[in-house]
């Protein structure tokens, strides 16, 4: 009797572990396969960015576009002058662009310093409606006569040919483009180095792969450019990730975002994980909200078709369900553990689940290394990956906290590294 009971318990354990293993293996295999595909396509595309000339789409010579560079700023006196100086020094006809800083509810010297550096500063006072989206709408309503609008964050340095590359990219037919948004001074700390690696993947390698697929490459909030016609009828929201929301709204209407790797800019990043906590909370909660809102419609478009080919919506849906690399690494570790446990318990699927977990971990490693290689990262950035386990633990704790937070979490300014140098 006892033997039969033990046998039944063992059989139930094997069955339960086997079912859990197969379900979890499927959950990690989908994003791993997607990342593997983007890695291969991105590496094939890397090093051969599209080139263009300053001509109209009909091939005739034309004047460079009149571009308004819009810089949203809230208490950015520590960094705004350097950002404006880099923007005003662009290798682009100086009578064809203007730098406009919207000082949003500032209590410091942002307006004075931006003006002194060469920008037109707009002092916005709307304490009941703060935030980047509202500030950009307010500024746009005050600007006229421009062919394109470029959005650059206040803690950012742009390459001298940034606007020229944006102008050429818009000339190739897309009305919305995203430049390569990287990291300033990644050697400052392990946290900054890990962000460098993450953005090399998220902001460069994956957009290259998505571009090869014909998909919409994504908007990342900094280094975005829009033909003026796009913003005539669209407004920014106050969402936590208004850039991702805007990109998906464009996609549902058939508008594709192109990626321009030759239009380069870089922003400072917090030097420690704790300093970036509010920023990460905002991103992860915003991502979850966006996925809940847009995934059902993307799935419907995959089924019935839409303005773009179905695979474009498949790409967008997979992008929404692919978690951050750190969270995916933890999930793959858990799948591998379940696979080993079920294998030891005698479940037939144990070996397969273990192989999927280990294979997915391998994909993540290759994806990260390939991303660093694609941006020409120095050796120190590869060595910084040794700190990745600490990031995984920290990120899991953050995601746990975010899951308990209400949906109306508000925007909070990220502390700047240079703030400490301001008297």
Sine and cosine of phi, psi and omega as CSV:
sin_phi,cos_phi,sin_psi,cos_psi,sin_omega,cos_omega
0.00,0.00,-0.75,0.66,0.01,-1.00
-0.89,0.45,-0.59,0.81,0.00,-1.00
-0.91,0.42,-0.68,0.74,0.01,-1.00
-0.90,0.43,-0.61,0.79,0.01,-1.00
-0.90,0.44,-0.71,0.71,0.02,-1.00
-0.90,0.45,-0.63,0.78,0.02,-1.00
-0.89,0.45,-0.66,0.75,0.01,-1.00
-0.91,0.41,-0.64,0.77,0.02,-1.00
-0.90,0.44,-0.67,0.74,0.01,-1.00
-0.89,0.45,-0.66,0.75,0.02,-1.00
-0.90,0.44,-0.65,0.76,0.02,-1.00
-0.91,0.41,-0.63,0.78,0.03,-1.00
-0.90,0.44,-0.71,0.70,0.02,-1.00
-0.87,0.48,-0.69,0.73,0.00,-1.00
-0.90,0.44,-0.68,0.73,-0.01,-1.00
-0.91,0.41,-0.71,0.71,0.03,-1.00
-0.90,0.43,-0.62,0.79,0.01,-1.00
-0.90,0.44,-0.70,0.71,0.01,-1.00
-0.91,0.41,-0.70,0.71,0.03,-1.00
-0.88,0.47,-0.67,0.75,-0.01,-1.00
-0.89,0.45,-0.71,0.71,-0.01,-1.00
-0.91,0.42,-0.66,0.75,0.01,-1.00
-0.91,0.42,-0.71,0.71,-0.02,-1.00
-0.94,0.34,-0.57,0.82,0.04,-1.00
-0.90,0.44,-0.64,0.76,0.05,-1.00
-0.90,0.44,-0.65,0.76,-0.04,-1.00
-0.89,0.45,-0.58,0.82,0.00,-1.00
-1.00,-0.01,-0.39,0.92,-0.03,-1.00
-0.93,0.37,-0.55,0.83,-0.04,-1.00
-0.90,0.44,-0.83,0.56,0.03,-1.00
-0.91,0.42,-0.53,0.85,0.02,-1.00
-0.90,0.43,-0.68,0.74,0.04,-1.00
-0.90,0.44,-0.66,0.75,0.04,-1.00
-0.88,0.48,-0.73,0.68,0.00,-1.00
-0.91,0.41,-0.60,0.80,0.04,-1.00
-0.89,0.46,-0.65,0.76,0.03,-1.00
-0.90,0.43,-0.73,0.68,0.00,-1.00
-0.91,0.42,-0.58,0.82,0.02,-1.00
-0.89,0.46,-0.74,0.67,-0.01,-1.00
-0.89,0.46,-0.72,0.69,-0.02,-1.00
-0.93,0.38,-0.64,0.77,0.00,-1.00
-0.90,0.43,-0.68,0.73,0.04,-1.00
-0.90,0.43,-0.58,0.81,0.03,-1.00
-0.92,0.40,-0.55,0.84,-0.02,-1.00
-1.00,0.06,-0.39,0.92,-0.13,-0.99
-0.90,0.43,0.62,-0.79,0.02,-1.00
1.00,0.04,-0.05,1.00,0.02,-1.00
-0.74,-0.67,0.87,0.50,0.01,-1.00
-0.90,0.44,0.48,-0.88,0.04,-1.00
-0.90,0.44,0.59,-0.81,0.04,-1.00
-0.87,-0.49,0.36,-0.93,-0.01,-1.00
-0.38,-0.92,0.12,-0.99,0.04,-1.00
-0.83,-0.56,0.26,-0.97,-0.02,-1.00
-0.99,0.16,0.97,0.26,0.03,-1.00
-0.75,-0.66,0.31,-0.95,0.08,-1.00
-0.97,0.23,0.20,-0.98,0.01,-1.00
-0.90,0.44,-0.32,0.95,0.05,-1.00
-1.00,0.06,-0.05,1.00,0.03,-1.00
0.99,-0.10,-0.09,1.00,-0.02,-1.00
-0.99,0.11,0.54,-0.84,0.08,-1.00
-0.89,0.45,0.57,-0.82,0.01,-1.00
-0.58,-0.81,0.25,-0.97,0.11,-0.99
-0.96,0.29,0.51,-0.86,0.12,-0.99
-0.85,0.52,0.50,-0.86,0.01,-1.00
-0.87,0.50,0.49,-0.87,0.19,-0.98
-1.00,0.10,0.89,-0.46,-0.13,-0.99
-0.90,-0.43,0.74,-0.67,0.17,-0.99
-0.98,-0.18,0.88,-0.48,0.08,-1.00
-1.00,-0.04,0.90,-0.43,-0.09,-1.00
-0.97,-0.23,0.83,-0.56,-0.05,-1.00
-0.86,-0.50,0.98,-0.18,0.08,-1.00
-0.96,0.28,0.71,-0.70,-0.09,-1.00
-0.59,-0.81,0.72,-0.69,0.11,-0.99
-0.77,-0.64,0.95,-0.32,-0.02,-1.00
0.79,0.61,0.86,0.50,-0.08,-1.00
-0.92,-0.40,0.53,0.85,-0.04,-1.00
-0.88,0.47,-0.39,0.92,-0.03,-1.00
-0.95,0.30,-0.42,0.91,-0.16,-0.99
-0.78,-0.62,-0.28,0.96,-0.21,-0.98
-0.90,0.43,-0.60,0.80,-0.05,-1.00
-0.89,0.45,-0.69,0.73,0.00,-1.00
-0.91,0.42,-0.63,0.78,0.03,-1.00
-0.90,0.43,-0.74,0.67,-0.01,-1.00
-0.90,0.44,-0.64,0.77,0.02,-1.00
-0.86,0.51,-0.68,0.73,0.04,-1.00
-0.91,0.42,-0.60,0.80,-0.01,-1.00
-0.94,0.33,-0.68,0.74,-0.03,-1.00
-0.95,0.31,-0.27,0.96,0.01,-1.00
-1.00,-0.06,0.30,0.95,-0.03,-1.00
-0.87,0.49,0.59,-0.81,0.09,-1.00
-0.99,0.13,0.94,0.34,-0.07,-1.00
-0.48,-0.88,0.61,-0.79,-0.05,-1.00
-0.76,0.65,0.85,-0.53,-0.15,-0.99
-0.94,0.35,-0.27,0.96,0.07,-1.00
-1.00,0.02,0.06,1.00,-0.04,-1.00
-0.92,-0.39,0.12,0.99,0.09,-1.00
-0.50,-0.87,0.43,-0.90,0.06,-1.00
-0.68,-0.73,0.56,-0.83,0.05,-1.00
-0.97,-0.25,0.85,-0.53,-0.03,-1.00
-0.86,-0.52,0.88,-0.48,0.04,-1.00
-0.98,-0.19,0.82,-0.58,0.12,-0.99
-0.98,-0.18,0.96,-0.27,0.01,-1.00
-0.99,0.14,0.98,-0.21,-0.18,-0.98
-1.00,-0.04,0.97,-0.25,0.04,-1.00
0.80,0.60,0.71,0.70,-0.06,-1.00
-0.99,0.16,0.56,-0.83,0.08,-1.00
-0.88,-0.48,0.25,0.97,-0.03,-1.00
-0.82,-0.57,-0.42,-0.91,-0.09,-1.00
-0.99,-0.14,0.43,0.90,-0.02,-1.00
-0.83,0.56,-0.73,0.68,-0.05,-1.00
-0.87,0.49,-0.75,0.66,-0.05,-1.00
-0.90,0.44,-0.70,0.72,-0.04,-1.00
-0.94,0.33,-0.61,0.80,0.04,-1.00
-0.91,0.42,-0.67,0.74,0.02,-1.00
-0.90,0.44,-0.70,0.71,-0.01,-1.00
-0.89,0.46,-0.53,0.85,-0.02,-1.00
-0.99,0.17,-0.19,0.98,0.09,-1.00
0.88,-0.47,0.09,1.00,0.02,-1.00
-1.00,-0.06,0.30,-0.95,0.24,-0.97
-1.00,-0.02,0.90,-0.44,-0.07,-1.00
-0.98,-0.18,0.72,-0.70,-0.01,-1.00
-0.90,-0.43,0.86,-0.51,-0.05,-1.00
-1.00,-0.04,0.97,-0.24,-0.04,-1.00
-0.99,-0.12,0.80,-0.59,0.03,-1.00
-0.87,-0.49,0.99,-0.16,0.00,-1.00
-0.53,-0.85,0.95,0.32,-0.08,-1.00
-0.88,0.47,-0.37,0.93,0.01,-1.00
-1.00,0.09,-0.14,0.99,-0.01,-1.00
-0.64,-0.77,0.92,0.40,-0.01,-1.00
-0.99,0.15,0.09,-1.00,0.13,-0.99
0.91,-0.42,0.36,-0.93,-0.09,-1.00
-0.89,0.45,-0.72,0.69,-0.03,-1.00
-0.87,0.49,-0.74,0.67,0.00,-1.00
-0.89,0.45,-0.63,0.77,0.00,-1.00
-0.91,0.42,-0.65,0.76,0.00,-1.00
-0.93,0.38,-0.64,0.77,0.07,-1.00
-0.87,0.49,-0.71,0.70,-0.01,-1.00
-0.87,0.49,-0.70,0.72,0.00,-1.00
-0.93,0.38,-0.69,0.72,-0.02,-1.00
-0.85,0.53,-0.62,0.78,-0.02,-1.00
-0.91,0.41,-0.29,0.96,-0.03,-1.00
-0.98,-0.22,0.02,1.00,-0.02,-1.00
-0.92,-0.40,0.63,-0.78,-0.05,-1.00
-0.56,-0.83,0.46,-0.89,0.10,-0.99
1.00,0.07,0.28,0.96,-0.01,-1.00
-0.96,-0.27,0.53,-0.85,0.03,-1.00
-1.00,0.03,-0.39,0.92,-0.04,-1.00
-0.45,-0.89,0.42,-0.91,0.04,-1.00
-0.82,-0.57,0.74,-0.68,0.04,-1.00
-0.88,-0.47,0.70,-0.72,-0.01,-1.00
-0.93,-0.38,0.83,-0.56,-0.01,-1.00
-0.76,-0.64,0.74,-0.67,0.02,-1.00
-0.95,0.31,0.34,-0.94,-0.15,-0.99
-0.97,0.24,-0.18,0.98,-0.02,-1.00
-0.93,-0.36,0.58,0.81,-0.23,-0.97
-0.84,-0.54,0.60,-0.80,0.17,-0.99
-0.91,-0.41,0.73,-0.68,-0.02,-1.00
-0.95,-0.31,0.52,-0.85,0.11,-0.99
-0.91,0.43,0.46,-0.89,-0.05,-1.00
-0.86,0.51,-0.47,0.88,-0.03,-1.00
-0.99,-0.17,0.30,0.95,-0.07,-1.00
-0.84,0.54,-0.79,0.61,-0.05,-1.00
-0.92,0.39,-0.58,0.82,0.04,-1.00
-0.89,0.45,-0.65,0.76,0.03,-1.00
-0.93,0.37,-0.62,0.78,0.05,-1.00
-0.90,0.44,-0.69,0.72,0.01,-1.00
-0.86,0.51,-0.71,0.71,0.01,-1.00
-0.91,0.40,-0.62,0.78,-0.01,-1.00
-0.90,0.43,-0.69,0.72,0.03,-1.00
-0.89,0.45,-0.48,0.88,-0.01,-1.00
-0.95,0.30,-0.24,0.97,-0.02,-1.00
-1.00,0.06,0.05,1.00,0.17,-0.99
0.87,-0.50,-0.45,0.89,0.04,-1.00
-0.98,0.19,0.57,-0.82,-0.01,-1.00
-1.00,-0.10,-0.19,0.98,0.02,-1.00
-0.72,-0.69,0.78,-0.62,-0.01,-1.00
-0.69,-0.73,0.41,-0.91,0.01,-1.00
-0.80,-0.60,0.81,-0.59,0.07,-1.00
-0.99,0.15,0.07,-1.00,0.03,-1.00
-0.99,0.14,0.90,-0.44,-0.07,-1.00
-0.97,-0.25,0.96,-0.27,-0.06,-1.00
-0.92,-0.39,-0.36,-0.93,-0.15,-0.99
-0.86,-0.51,0.74,-0.67,0.10,-0.99
-0.99,0.17,0.66,-0.75,0.13,-0.99
0.74,0.68,0.87,0.49,-0.06,-1.00
-0.92,0.39,-0.24,0.97,-0.02,-1.00
-0.98,0.20,-0.04,1.00,-0.09,-1.00
-0.86,0.51,-0.64,0.77,-0.07,-1.00
-0.28,-0.96,0.29,-0.96,0.07,-1.00
-0.85,0.53,-0.59,0.81,-0.01,-1.00
-0.89,0.45,-0.67,0.74,0.01,-1.00
-0.93,0.36,-0.64,0.77,0.02,-1.00
-0.89,0.46,-0.65,0.76,0.03,-1.00
-0.92,0.38,-0.59,0.81,0.08,-1.00
-0.91,0.42,-0.61,0.79,0.07,-1.00
-0.84,0.55,-0.73,0.68,0.00,-1.00
-0.90,0.43,-0.67,0.74,-0.01,-1.00
-0.89,0.46,-0.67,0.74,-0.02,-1.00
-0.97,0.25,-0.46,0.89,0.11,-0.99
-0.86,0.51,-0.60,0.80,0.04,-1.00
-0.98,0.20,-0.79,0.61,-0.12,-0.99
-0.95,0.31,-0.59,0.80,-0.12,-0.99
-0.98,-0.21,-0.10,0.99,-0.02,-1.00
-0.74,-0.67,-0.89,0.45,-0.11,-0.99
-0.89,0.45,-0.73,0.69,-0.01,-1.00
-0.92,0.40,-0.70,0.71,0.08,-1.00
-0.85,0.53,-0.58,0.81,0.07,-1.00
-0.88,0.48,-0.69,0.72,0.03,-1.00
-0.91,0.41,-0.66,0.75,0.00,-1.00
-0.92,0.39,-0.57,0.82,0.06,-1.00
-0.89,0.45,-0.66,0.75,0.03,-1.00
-0.90,0.44,-0.53,0.85,0.04,-1.00
-0.97,0.24,-0.23,0.97,-0.09,-1.00
1.00,0.08,0.26,0.97,-0.03,-1.00
-1.00,0.04,0.01,-1.00,0.07,-1.00
-1.00,0.06,0.84,-0.54,-0.24,-0.97
-0.98,0.19,-0.23,0.97,0.05,-1.00
0.97,-0.24,0.48,-0.88,0.13,-0.99
-0.92,-0.39,0.68,-0.73,-0.12,-0.99
-0.87,-0.50,0.27,0.96,0.14,-0.99
1.00,0.07,-0.37,0.93,-0.09,-1.00
-0.69,-0.72,0.76,-0.65,-0.04,-1.00
0.99,0.16,0.41,0.91,0.04,-1.00
-1.00,0.00,0.55,-0.84,0.02,-1.00
-0.68,-0.74,0.61,-0.79,-0.09,-1.00
-0.71,-0.70,0.74,-0.68,0.23,-0.97
-0.87,0.49,0.60,-0.80,-0.09,-1.00
-0.83,0.55,-0.52,0.86,-0.04,-1.00
-0.90,0.44,-0.47,0.88,-0.02,-1.00
-0.92,0.39,-0.64,0.77,-0.08,-1.00
-1.00,0.03,0.01,1.00,0.04,-1.00
-0.92,0.40,-0.54,0.84,-0.10,-1.00
-0.87,-0.50,0.10,1.00,-0.06,-1.00
-0.84,-0.54,0.57,-0.82,0.02,-1.00
-0.83,-0.55,0.52,-0.86,0.12,-0.99
-0.98,0.21,0.58,-0.82,0.04,-1.00
-1.00,-0.09,0.02,-1.00,0.09,-1.00
-0.99,-0.12,0.38,0.92,-0.05,-1.00
-0.92,0.40,0.41,-0.91,0.01,-1.00
-0.89,0.46,-0.52,0.85,0.07,-1.00
-0.79,-0.62,0.93,0.36,-0.10,-1.00
-0.89,0.46,-0.44,0.90,0.01,-1.00
-0.93,0.36,-0.72,0.69,0.03,-1.00
-0.90,0.44,-0.65,0.76,0.05,-1.00
-0.88,0.48,-0.71,0.70,-0.03,-1.00
-0.88,0.47,-0.68,0.73,-0.01,-1.00
-0.89,0.46,-0.66,0.75,-0.01,-1.00
-0.95,0.30,-0.58,0.82,0.10,-1.00
-0.89,0.46,-0.64,0.76,0.07,-1.00
-0.88,0.48,-0.70,0.71,-0.04,-1.00
-0.88,0.47,-0.66,0.75,0.01,-1.00
-0.88,0.48,-0.44,0.90,0.05,-1.00
-1.00,-0.06,0.11,0.99,0.06,-1.00
1.00,-0.02,0.13,0.99,-0.05,-1.00
-1.00,-0.08,0.84,-0.55,-0.03,-1.00
-0.99,-0.15,0.67,-0.75,0.11,-0.99
-1.00,-0.05,0.81,-0.59,0.04,-1.00
-1.00,-0.08,0.44,-0.90,0.02,-1.00
-0.96,-0.28,0.72,-0.70,-0.05,-1.00
-0.86,-0.51,1.00,0.02,-0.06,-1.00
-0.91,0.42,-0.35,0.94,-0.02,-1.00
-0.99,0.13,-0.19,0.98,0.08,-1.00
-0.99,-0.10,0.99,-0.13,-0.22,-0.98
-0.94,-0.33,0.63,-0.77,0.12,-0.99
-0.49,-0.87,0.34,-0.94,-0.02,-1.00
-0.58,-0.81,0.59,-0.81,-0.02,-1.00
-0.85,-0.52,0.39,-0.92,0.06,-1.00
-0.96,0.27,0.45,-0.89,0.02,-1.00
-0.80,-0.60,0.51,-0.86,0.06,-1.00
-0.82,0.57,0.61,-0.79,-0.09,-1.00
-0.99,0.13,-0.13,0.99,0.06,-1.00
-0.68,-0.73,0.35,-0.94,0.01,-1.00
-0.90,0.43,-0.64,0.77,-0.03,-1.00
-0.89,0.45,-0.61,0.79,0.01,-1.00
-0.92,0.39,-0.40,0.92,-0.01,-1.00
-0.99,-0.12,0.13,0.99,-0.13,-0.99
-0.87,0.50,-0.75,0.66,-0.04,-1.00
-0.90,0.45,-0.59,0.81,0.02,-1.00
-0.89,0.45,-0.72,0.69,0.01,-1.00
-0.91,0.41,-0.63,0.78,0.04,-1.00
-0.86,0.50,-0.69,0.72,0.01,-1.00
-0.88,0.47,-0.71,0.70,-0.01,-1.00
-0.89,0.46,-0.75,0.67,-0.11,-0.99
-0.94,0.33,-0.64,0.77,0.07,-1.00
-0.91,0.42,-0.67,0.74,0.03,-1.00
-0.88,0.48,-0.66,0.75,0.03,-1.00
-0.87,0.50,-0.68,0.73,0.00,-1.00
-0.90,0.45,-0.68,0.74,0.02,-1.00
-0.89,0.45,-0.69,0.72,-0.01,-1.00
-0.90,0.44,-0.68,0.74,0.01,-1.00
-0.88,0.48,-0.70,0.71,0.00,-1.00
-0.88,0.47,-0.59,0.81,-0.05,-1.00
-0.97,0.23,-0.68,0.73,-0.20,-0.98
-0.99,-0.16,-0.40,0.91,-0.05,-1.00
-0.84,0.54,-0.70,0.71,0.01,-1.00
-0.85,0.53,-0.66,0.75,0.00,-1.00
-0.94,0.34,-0.62,0.78,0.05,-1.00
-0.89,0.46,-0.66,0.75,0.02,-1.00
-0.90,0.43,-0.64,0.77,0.05,-1.00
-0.89,0.46,-0.64,0.76,0.00,-1.00
-0.93,0.36,-0.53,0.85,0.09,-1.00
-0.89,0.46,-0.63,0.78,-0.03,-1.00
-0.97,0.24,-0.72,0.69,-0.13,-0.99
-0.98,-0.20,-0.18,0.98,-0.05,-1.00
1.00,0.05,0.28,-0.96,-0.03,-1.00
-0.36,-0.93,-0.34,-0.94,-0.02,-1.00
-0.89,0.46,-0.41,0.91,0.00,-1.00
-0.90,-0.43,0.32,-0.95,0.04,-1.00
-0.85,0.53,0.46,-0.89,-0.09,-1.00
-0.85,0.52,-0.58,0.81,-0.07,-1.00
-0.91,0.41,-0.37,0.93,0.07,-1.00
-0.91,0.41,-0.63,0.77,0.02,-1.00
-0.97,0.25,-0.52,0.85,0.11,-0.99
-0.88,0.47,-0.71,0.71,0.04,-1.00
-0.86,0.51,-0.73,0.68,-0.02,-1.00
-0.89,0.45,-0.64,0.77,0.01,-1.00
-0.91,0.41,-0.68,0.73,0.02,-1.00
-0.90,0.43,-0.60,0.80,0.06,-1.00
-0.88,0.47,-0.61,0.80,-0.02,-1.00
-0.94,0.35,-0.54,0.84,-0.08,-1.00
-1.00,-0.09,-0.01,1.00,0.03,-1.00
-1.00,0.05,0.92,-0.40,-0.05,-1.00
-0.96,0.27,0.15,-0.99,0.10,-1.00
-0.83,0.56,0.47,-0.88,-0.05,-1.00
-0.83,0.56,-0.65,0.76,-0.03,-1.00
-0.89,0.45,-0.69,0.72,0.02,-1.00
-0.92,0.38,-0.62,0.79,0.01,-1.00
-0.92,0.39,-0.59,0.81,0.05,-1.00
-0.89,0.46,-0.68,0.73,0.03,-1.00
-0.89,0.45,-0.66,0.75,0.02,-1.00
-0.89,0.45,-0.65,0.76,0.02,-1.00
-0.91,0.41,-0.60,0.80,0.07,-1.00
-0.89,0.46,-0.66,0.75,0.02,-1.00
-0.91,0.41,-0.66,0.76,0.03,-1.00
-0.88,0.47,-0.68,0.73,0.02,-1.00
-0.88,0.48,-0.66,0.75,0.01,-1.00
-0.90,0.44,-0.69,0.73,0.03,-1.00
-0.90,0.44,-0.66,0.75,0.02,-1.00
-0.88,0.48,-0.68,0.73,0.02,-1.00
-0.91,0.42,-0.66,0.75,0.01,-1.00
-0.90,0.44,-0.69,0.73,0.00,-1.00
-0.94,0.35,-0.53,0.85,0.06,-1.00
-0.90,0.44,-0.74,0.67,0.02,-1.00
-0.88,0.47,-0.60,0.80,0.00,-1.00
-0.96,0.28,-0.16,0.99,0.05,-1.00
0.99,-0.14,0.14,0.99,0.02,-1.00
-0.94,0.34,0.70,-0.71,-0.04,-1.00
-0.88,0.47,-0.51,0.86,-0.07,-1.00
-0.99,0.12,-0.10,1.00,-0.10,-0.99
-0.84,0.54,-0.70,0.71,-0.02,-1.00
-0.90,0.43,-0.66,0.75,0.00,-1.00
-0.91,0.42,-0.71,0.71,-0.02,-1.00
-0.89,0.45,-0.67,0.75,0.04,-1.00
-0.88,0.48,-0.68,0.73,0.00,-1.00
-0.90,0.44,-0.64,0.77,0.02,-1.00
-0.91,0.42,-0.70,0.71,0.00,-1.00
-0.87,0.48,-0.74,0.67,0.00,-1.00
-0.92,0.40,-0.64,0.76,0.03,-1.00
-0.89,0.46,-0.64,0.77,0.01,-1.00
-0.92,0.38,-0.61,0.79,0.08,-1.00
-0.88,0.47,-0.66,0.75,0.05,-1.00
-0.88,0.47,-0.65,0.76,0.03,-1.00
-0.87,0.49,-0.70,0.71,0.01,-1.00
-0.88,0.47,-0.67,0.74,0.03,-1.00
-0.89,0.46,-0.72,0.70,0.02,-1.00
-0.91,0.42,-0.62,0.78,0.01,-1.00
-0.88,0.47,-0.68,0.73,-0.01,-1.00
-0.93,0.37,-0.72,0.70,0.01,-1.00
-0.90,0.43,-0.65,0.76,0.03,-1.00
-0.90,0.45,-0.61,0.79,0.03,-1.00
-0.89,0.45,-0.70,0.71,0.04,-1.00
-0.89,0.46,-0.67,0.74,0.02,-1.00
-0.90,0.44,-0.60,0.80,-0.07,-1.00
-0.92,0.39,-0.41,0.91,0.01,-1.00
-0.97,-0.24,0.14,0.99,0.02,-1.00
0.91,0.40,0.65,0.76,-0.07,-1.00
-0.91,0.42,0.59,-0.81,0.08,-1.00
-0.95,0.32,0.23,-0.97,-0.06,-1.00
-0.87,0.50,-0.52,0.86,-0.03,-1.00
-0.88,0.47,-0.48,0.88,0.00,-1.00
-0.95,0.31,-0.55,0.83,0.07,-1.00
-0.94,0.35,-0.65,0.76,0.01,-1.00
-0.90,0.43,-0.51,0.86,-0.01,-1.00
-0.91,0.42,-0.31,0.95,0.00,-1.00
-0.90,0.43,-0.26,0.97,0.06,-1.00
-0.89,0.45,-0.38,0.93,0.02,-1.00
-1.00,0.06,0.03,1.00,-0.07,-1.00
-0.87,0.49,-0.63,0.78,0.01,-1.00
-0.84,0.54,-0.62,0.79,0.04,-1.00
-0.90,0.44,-0.63,0.77,0.04,-1.00
-0.89,0.47,-0.64,0.76,0.00,-1.00
-0.88,0.48,-0.73,0.68,0.00,-1.00
-0.88,0.47,-0.71,0.71,0.00,-1.00
-0.89,0.46,-0.68,0.73,-0.04,-1.00
-0.92,0.39,-0.61,0.79,0.03,-1.00
-0.89,0.45,-0.65,0.76,0.06,-1.00
-0.90,0.44,-0.64,0.77,0.02,-1.00
-0.91,0.42,-0.69,0.72,0.01,-1.00
-0.89,0.45,-0.58,0.82,0.07,-1.00
-0.89,0.45,-0.69,0.73,0.01,-1.00
-0.91,0.42,-0.66,0.75,-0.02,-1.00
-0.89,0.46,-0.61,0.79,-0.03,-1.00
-0.90,0.44,-0.32,0.95,0.00,-1.00
-0.99,-0.13,-0.06,1.00,-0.11,-0.99
-1.00,0.02,0.47,-0.88,0.04,-1.00
-0.94,0.34,0.33,-0.94,-0.04,-1.00
-0.96,0.29,-0.14,0.99,-0.04,-1.00
-0.98,-0.22,0.48,0.88,0.06,-1.00
-0.86,0.52,0.75,-0.66,-0.12,-0.99
-1.00,-0.07,0.26,-0.96,0.04,-1.00
-0.94,0.35,0.68,-0.74,0.08,-1.00
-0.78,-0.63,0.73,-0.68,-0.02,-1.00
-0.90,0.44,0.72,-0.70,0.07,-1.00
-0.98,0.20,0.72,-0.70,0.02,-1.00
-0.89,0.46,0.73,-0.68,0.04,-1.00
-1.00,0.02,0.58,-0.82,0.05,-1.00
-0.89,0.47,-0.55,0.83,-0.05,-1.00
-0.98,0.22,-0.19,0.98,-0.03,-1.00
-0.84,0.55,-0.58,0.81,-0.04,-1.00
-0.92,0.40,-0.32,0.95,-0.02,-1.00
-1.00,-0.01,-0.10,0.99,-0.01,-1.00
-1.00,0.01,0.83,-0.56,-0.02,-1.00
-0.93,0.38,0.00,0.00,0.00,0.00
